[in-house]
Amino acid sequence: MLNTEHILFLILAYFTGSFPSAVWVGRTFYNKDVREYGSGNAGATNTFRVLGKGAGIPVLLMDIFKGWISVNYIYFITDGCNPFIETVTSSQFEIQLALGIAAVIGHLFPIYSGFRGGKGIATLLGLLIGLNPIAAIASIVVFLIVFLISKYVSLGSILASLAFPFVVFIILDEKDVNASLELFSVFVPILTLITHQKNIERLIRGEENKVKFDKK
């Protein structure tokens, strides 16, 4: 059951996810708002596209970190556990999940930048790494394979999100998987498909932009 402390940390997780990494890096170091260029998205992919890897890599890492640290706020809560000597209980895991979701929502609708955020994939990845590193790494491998072959970030993200529930349900041992994670794993590709609707339309039309490694 949620108490006042849980609610405060949920708010903190939302504010953490809301940190506009792409907007901050663009304005601070390049005097550009990435939302006014490229796809208009305040995320790592558009930062790579508009400002290059020098800006894109830090933004990507910061966005992943937002999801990961928010999940790990559980260890600051009074009834949390020591991450070095014990694992979280089922109820604590559900709080972890809620914290991570709050961070993703913050990234999608950041209070600091007029609620114009990114697509949440990097922050979602940080959440998944915090919850189940094995399944998250499997999804990363799928993304890299698809991306390196197709050069489409969106296609890699979509297929990686579809791989996550497959790993959770089929590959991982049942005793190592929380029921809440199984339920959430189904939500992961749904969120990805919703946030990538325009990308899917462009992929179907053959108009989606490929990443070019020789720029910037």
C-alpha positions, 0 to 999 in steps of 0.5 A: 500500500502506498504511503506518503513516502512512496508518493513523494518518491514517485513525484521525485521519479517524475521530476527525474524523468522530466529532466530535459537532457536533449533540450539542456544539452542543445541549448547549453552547448549548441545554442539550439533547441532540438525540438525545432529541428529534425523530427521535433522530438526531444530525445537522443535519436533526434539529438544524434540527427541534429547535433551529432554524436558529441551531443547524442551520446551524453543525452542517451546516457543521461536518459538511460540513467534517469530510468535506472536511478528512478527504479533504484530510489526503492533503496532510499525508502524506509522499508527498502532493502540493501542492494548489496545483500538482498533482493527486493520483495514482491511489494517492493518490486511493484514500487520499483516498477511504479517509480520507473513508470513515473520517470518514463512519464516524466520523460514523455511529458516533462514539466521543465520544458512545456511537457514536450518530451521524447519518446521515452525509449532510452528512459524505458531502457534504464527502467528495464536495466534496473528491473531485469538486466538479463532481459534488458541486455537481450533487448539491447542485442536485438536493437543493435542487430536490427539497427546495424542491418537496417540503419533504422533506430525506430525499427530497432527500438520496436523490435527490441521492445517486442523481444522483451516480453518474449525473453521474460515469458519464454527464456527466463526461469519462472522463479526469477520473474515477478508477476508484475514484470510479466504484466509490464513486459506486455506494456513495453511494446504497446508503449513503443508502438504508440510512441512510434506511430509516425515512424511506423507510417514512414517505414511503411511508406519507405520515408523513414530516415536512416542513421548516417555514421559519417555525419558530425 
